[in-house]
Amino acid sequence: MLGRRDLDADGVDKLFLETGAGAYTDVGVFRIKCCEVVQVTMSGSPARTRSRASVLNIGGPQASSDSLVVYSVTSTDGEACDVTLRSYD
C-alpha cells in the first residue's frame, strides 16, 4: 500500500495500491465496501495512474487532504525539466 486518504470526505479512506511491477507501475485507487476491496471510478473509468521512474522521467500520485494530484516530470538533458500536475478533487 502506497498510502490512504479520504479524498471525498465521506469518512472512508481510499487506498493507493500498486497493481503492477517494473519501471512503470500502475497505481489504483480502492476503497473497502462490505468487506471487499473495490476500485474507485472517476467518470465511469477505474481511478488509476502510473508511478514511474527512469533516467529522465518520474511521476506518480500524491494525496493531499482534499484532492489527488498526479505529477509528471520529464527532462531531455538531465538539467532542465517540465512539470505537469493534474488535480482531482
mmCIF file of the C-alpha atoms, coordinates in Angstrom:
data_MODEL
# 
_entry.id   MODEL 
# 
loop_
_atom_site.group_PDB 
_atom_site.id 
_atom_site.type_symbol 
_atom_site.label_atom_id 
_atom_site.label_alt_id 
_atom_site.label_comp_id 
_atom_site.label_asym_id 
_atom_site.label_entity_id 
_atom_site.label_seq_id 
_atom_site.pdbx_PDB_ins_code 
_atom_site.Cartn_x 
_atom_site.Cartn_y 
_atom_site.Cartn_z 
_atom_site.occupancy 
_atom_site.B_iso_or_equiv 
_atom_site.pdbx_formal_charge 
_atom_site.auth_seq_id 
_atom_site.auth_comp_id 
_atom_site.auth_asym_id 
_atom_site.auth_atom_id 
_atom_site.pdbx_PDB_model_num 
ATOM 1  C CA . MET A 1 1  ? 0.000   0.000  0.000   1.00 0.00 ? 1  MET A CA 1 
ATOM 2  C CA . LEU A 1 2  ? 1.380   3.396  -1.005  1.00 0.00 ? 2  LEU A CA 1 
ATOM 3  C CA . GLY A 1 3  ? -0.944  5.420  1.193   1.00 0.00 ? 3  GLY A CA 1 
ATOM 4  C CA . ARG A 1 4  ? -4.505  6.252  2.097   1.00 0.00 ? 4  ARG A CA 1 
ATOM 5  C CA . ARG A 1 5  ? -6.639  9.391  2.222   1.00 0.00 ? 5  ARG A CA 1 
ATOM 6  C CA . ASP A 1 6  ? -10.334 10.294 2.496   1.00 0.00 ? 6  ASP A CA 1 
ATOM 7  C CA . LEU A 1 7  ? -10.469 12.094 -0.868  1.00 0.00 ? 7  LEU A CA 1 
ATOM 8  C CA . ASP A 1 8  ? -14.219 12.691 -0.963  1.00 0.00 ? 8  ASP A CA 1 
ATOM 9  C CA . ALA A 1 9  ? -14.818 13.438 2.743   1.00 0.00 ? 9  ALA A CA 1 
ATOM 10 C CA . ASP A 1 10 ? -17.224 10.513 3.165   1.00 0.00 ? 10 ASP A CA 1 
ATOM 11 C CA . GLY A 1 11 ? -15.420 9.223  6.261   1.00 0.00 ? 11 GLY A CA 1 
ATOM 12 C CA . VAL A 1 12 ? -13.780 6.303  4.386   1.00 0.00 ? 12 VAL A CA 1 
ATOM 13 C CA . ASP A 1 13 ? -10.096 6.339  3.461   1.00 0.00 ? 13 ASP A CA 1 
ATOM 14 C CA . LYS A 1 14 ? -9.261  5.451  -0.128  1.00 0.00 ? 14 LYS A CA 1 
ATOM 15 C CA . LEU A 1 15 ? -6.280  3.135  -0.596  1.00 0.00 ? 15 LEU A CA 1 
ATOM 16 C CA . PHE A 1 16 ? -3.495  3.686  -3.122  1.00 0.00 ? 16 PHE A CA 1 
ATOM 17 C CA . LEU A 1 17 ? -2.206  0.272  -4.210  1.00 0.00 ? 17 LEU A CA 1 
ATOM 18 C CA . GLU A 1 18 ? 0.416   -0.763 -6.744  1.00 0.00 ? 18 GLU A CA 1 
ATOM 19 C CA . THR A 1 19 ? -1.196  -3.051 -9.289  1.00 0.00 ? 19 THR A CA 1 
ATOM 20 C CA . GLY A 1 20 ? 1.882   -3.909 -11.347 1.00 0.00 ? 20 GLY A CA 1 
ATOM 21 C CA . ALA A 1 21 ? 5.651   -4.022 -11.232 1.00 0.00 ? 21 ALA A CA 1 
ATOM 22 C CA . GLY A 1 22 ? 8.569   -2.551 -13.138 1.00 0.00 ? 22 GLY A CA 1 
ATOM 23 C CA . ALA A 1 23 ? 9.759   0.929  -14.101 1.00 0.00 ? 23 ALA A CA 1 
ATOM 24 C CA . TYR A 1 24 ? 6.178   1.927  -14.938 1.00 0.00 ? 24 TYR A CA 1 
ATOM 25 C CA . THR A 1 25 ? 3.868   0.652  -12.206 1.00 0.00 ? 25 THR A CA 1 
ATOM 26 C CA . ASP A 1 26 ? 0.104   1.143  -12.243 1.00 0.00 ? 26 ASP A CA 1 
ATOM 27 C CA . VAL A 1 27 ? -1.346  2.656  -9.084  1.00 0.00 ? 27 VAL A CA 1 
ATOM 28 C CA . GLY A 1 28 ? -5.049  2.100  -8.465  1.00 0.00 ? 28 GLY A CA 1 
ATOM 29 C CA . VAL A 1 29 ? -7.382  3.852  -6.041  1.00 0.00 ? 29 VAL A CA 1 
ATOM 30 C CA . PHE A 1 30 ? -9.540  1.475  -3.982  1.00 0.00 ? 30 PHE A CA 1 
ATOM 31 C CA . ARG A 1 31 ? -11.959 1.540  -1.052  1.00 0.00 ? 31 ARG A CA 1 
ATOM 32 C CA . ILE A 1 32 ? -13.286 -1.077 1.349   1.00 0.00 ? 32 ILE A CA 1 
ATOM 33 C CA . LYS A 1 33 ? -17.013 -1.705 0.836   1.00 0.00 ? 33 LYS A CA 1 
ATOM 34 C CA . CYS A 1 34 ? -18.866 -4.504 2.640   1.00 0.00 ? 34 CYS A CA 1 
ATOM 35 C CA . CYS A 1 35 ? -15.560 -6.249 3.480   1.00 0.00 ? 35 CYS A CA 1 
ATOM 36 C CA . GLU A 1 36 ? -14.436 -6.157 -0.185  1.00 0.00 ? 36 GLU A CA 1 
ATOM 37 C CA . VAL A 1 37 ? -11.746 -4.114 -1.887  1.00 0.00 ? 37 VAL A CA 1 
ATOM 38 C CA . VAL A 1 38 ? -13.478 -2.169 -4.693  1.00 0.00 ? 38 VAL A CA 1 
ATOM 39 C CA . GLN A 1 39 ? -11.732 0.038  -7.244  1.00 0.00 ? 39 GLN A CA 1 
ATOM 40 C CA . VAL A 1 40 ? -12.864 3.671  -7.215  1.00 0.00 ? 40 VAL A CA 1 
ATOM 41 C CA . THR A 1 41 ? -14.085 5.052  -10.541 1.00 0.00 ? 41 THR A CA 1 
ATOM 42 C CA . MET A 1 42 ? -13.789 8.543  -11.992 1.00 0.00 ? 42 MET A CA 1 
ATOM 43 C CA . SER A 1 43 ? -16.199 9.437  -14.802 1.00 0.00 ? 43 SER A CA 1 
ATOM 44 C CA . GLY A 1 44 ? -17.042 5.741  -15.192 1.00 0.00 ? 44 GLY A CA 1 
ATOM 45 C CA . SER A 1 45 ? -13.432 4.564  -15.582 1.00 0.00 ? 45 SER A CA 1 
ATOM 46 C CA . PRO A 1 46 ? -11.197 2.954  -12.948 1.00 0.00 ? 46 PRO A CA 1 
ATOM 47 C CA . ALA A 1 47 ? -9.266  5.585  -10.975 1.00 0.00 ? 47 ALA A CA 1 
ATOM 48 C CA . ARG A 1 48 ? -5.634  4.832  -11.646 1.00 0.00 ? 48 ARG A CA 1 
ATOM 49 C CA . THR A 1 49 ? -2.402  6.410  -12.684 1.00 0.00 ? 49 THR A CA 1 
ATOM 50 C CA . ARG A 1 50 ? 1.133   5.306  -13.307 1.00 0.00 ? 50 ARG A CA 1 
ATOM 51 C CA . SER A 1 51 ? 4.007   5.646  -10.936 1.00 0.00 ? 51 SER A CA 1 
ATOM 52 C CA . ARG A 1 52 ? 7.195   5.693  -12.914 1.00 0.00 ? 52 ARG A CA 1 
ATOM 53 C CA . ALA A 1 53 ? 10.865  6.401  -12.766 1.00 0.00 ? 53 ALA A CA 1 
ATOM 54 C CA . SER A 1 54 ? 13.605  6.246  -15.346 1.00 0.00 ? 54 SER A CA 1 
ATOM 55 C CA . VAL A 1 55 ? 16.735  8.234  -16.100 1.00 0.00 ? 55 VAL A CA 1 
ATOM 56 C CA . LEU A 1 56 ? 14.868  11.344 -17.353 1.00 0.00 ? 56 LEU A CA 1 
ATOM 57 C CA . ASN A 1 57 ? 11.277  10.764 -16.148 1.00 0.00 ? 57 ASN A CA 1 
ATOM 58 C CA . ILE A 1 58 ? 9.476   10.473 -12.841 1.00 0.00 ? 58 ILE A CA 1 
ATOM 59 C CA . GLY A 1 59 ? 5.816   10.657 -11.957 1.00 0.00 ? 59 GLY A CA 1 
ATOM 60 C CA . GLY A 1 60 ? 3.020   9.345  -9.824  1.00 0.00 ? 60 GLY A CA 1 
ATOM 61 C CA . PRO A 1 61 ? 0.164   10.202 -7.475  1.00 0.00 ? 61 PRO A CA 1 
ATOM 62 C CA . GLN A 1 62 ? 0.239   12.274 -4.322  1.00 0.00 ? 62 GLN A CA 1 
ATOM 63 C CA . ALA A 1 63 ? -2.724  12.648 -1.959  1.00 0.00 ? 63 ALA A CA 1 
ATOM 64 C CA . SER A 1 64 ? -3.365  15.903 -0.155  1.00 0.00 ? 64 SER A CA 1 
ATOM 65 C CA . SER A 1 65 ? -6.082  16.492 2.418   1.00 0.00 ? 65 SER A CA 1 
ATOM 66 C CA . ASP A 1 66 ? -8.773  17.167 -0.185  1.00 0.00 ? 66 ASP A CA 1 
ATOM 67 C CA . SER A 1 67 ? -7.517  16.054 -3.601  1.00 0.00 ? 67 SER A CA 1 
ATOM 68 C CA . LEU A 1 68 ? -5.401  13.643 -5.566  1.00 0.00 ? 68 LEU A CA 1 
ATOM 69 C CA . VAL A 1 69 ? -2.561  15.202 -7.550  1.00 0.00 ? 69 VAL A CA 1 
ATOM 70 C CA . VAL A 1 70 ? -0.872  13.258 -10.353 1.00 0.00 ? 70 VAL A CA 1 
ATOM 71 C CA . TYR A 1 71 ? 2.518   14.674 -11.272 1.00 0.00 ? 71 TYR A CA 1 
ATOM 72 C CA . SER A 1 72 ? 4.849   14.074 -14.180 1.00 0.00 ? 72 SER A CA 1 
ATOM 73 C CA . VAL A 1 73 ? 8.395   15.404 -14.510 1.00 0.00 ? 73 VAL A CA 1 
ATOM 74 C CA . THR A 1 74 ? 10.352  14.969 -17.748 1.00 0.00 ? 74 THR A CA 1 
ATOM 75 C CA . SER A 1 75 ? 13.733  16.152 -18.951 1.00 0.00 ? 75 SER A CA 1 
ATOM 76 C CA . THR A 1 76 ? 15.615  15.892 -22.224 1.00 0.00 ? 76 THR A CA 1 
ATOM 77 C CA . ASP A 1 77 ? 19.029  16.916 -20.902 1.00 0.00 ? 77 ASP A CA 1 
ATOM 78 C CA . GLY A 1 78 ? 19.059  15.921 -17.214 1.00 0.00 ? 78 GLY A CA 1 
ATOM 79 C CA . GLU A 1 79 ? 19.146  19.556 -16.064 1.00 0.00 ? 79 GLU A CA 1 
ATOM 80 C CA . ALA A 1 80 ? 16.014  21.447 -17.166 1.00 0.00 ? 80 ALA A CA 1 
ATOM 81 C CA . CYS A 1 81 ? 12.664  19.754 -16.676 1.00 0.00 ? 81 CYS A CA 1 
ATOM 82 C CA . ASP A 1 82 ? 8.983   20.125 -17.447 1.00 0.00 ? 82 ASP A CA 1 
ATOM 83 C CA . VAL A 1 83 ? 6.487   19.528 -14.648 1.00 0.00 ? 83 VAL A CA 1 
ATOM 84 C CA . THR A 1 84 ? 2.829   18.669 -15.227 1.00 0.00 ? 84 THR A CA 1 
ATOM 85 C CA . LEU A 1 85 ? 0.284   18.468 -12.403 1.00 0.00 ? 85 LEU A CA 1 
ATOM 86 C CA . ARG A 1 86 ? -3.303  17.194 -12.690 1.00 0.00 ? 86 ARG A CA 1 
ATOM 87 C CA . SER A 1 87 ? -5.533  17.649 -9.676  1.00 0.00 ? 87 SER A CA 1 
ATOM 88 C CA . TYR A 1 88 ? -8.658  15.587 -8.962  1.00 0.00 ? 88 TYR A CA 1 
ATOM 89 C CA . ASP A 1 89 ? -10.984 16.951 -6.276  1.00 0.00 ? 89 ASP A CA 1 
# 
